[in-house]
């Protein structure tokens, strides 16, 4: 698979995960600052989950 395809797939999957939160999917947060703050908070939440999952899967021994 090409790198362009993989990057596109990663971006689309990230937005699909963020849309699980109703405020992001329907944009209930009308003010720009509220929307950006909520989107960044939820993105950090997913990043933390992915990071912790990868750390748990590491085997040191």
N, C-alpha and C positions, 0 to 999 in steps of 0.2 A: 504494500500500500504506500501511496505517496505521502510525504510529510504534510502537504497541503490538505489532503483528505483527513488525516489524523487530527490536525489542528482544528479544522472545521468541525469535526465530530466532537472534539473536546469542548469547544465553545457552545455548540448546540446542546450537549448534555448538561453543561453547567446551567444554562438558562432554563432547561427543563426542570432541573432540581430546584432552582430558585422559584419557579412558578408554583411549586407546591405550597408556598406561603401565599395566602389569598391576597394580602395587601400588595404584593409584587405583581401577581397575575392580573388583578383588576385595577391596580393603581389607585387604591383608596387614599393613599397618602398624596394629597393634591399639591402640597408645598414641596418645592424642589429639595429643600434641605432635609425634610422628613423622609422623602422617598430615598434620597441618597444615603442617609444615615441607616435606614432600615435595610436597604440593599447591601450595604457594606457589612452590617452586623450579621446578616444571614449568610453572606459569602464567607465571612470569618468562621461562622459556625460549621459550615460544610468543610472548610479547609481543615479545621481542627478535627472533625470526625475522620476525614481521609487520612490525616497525619497519624492520629492515634491508631487507626486500623492497620496502617502499614507498620507502625512500631510494634504492635502486638503480634504481627505475623513474622517478625524477624526471629530467627533462631540463632542464638549465639553459640550453642554447644553442638 
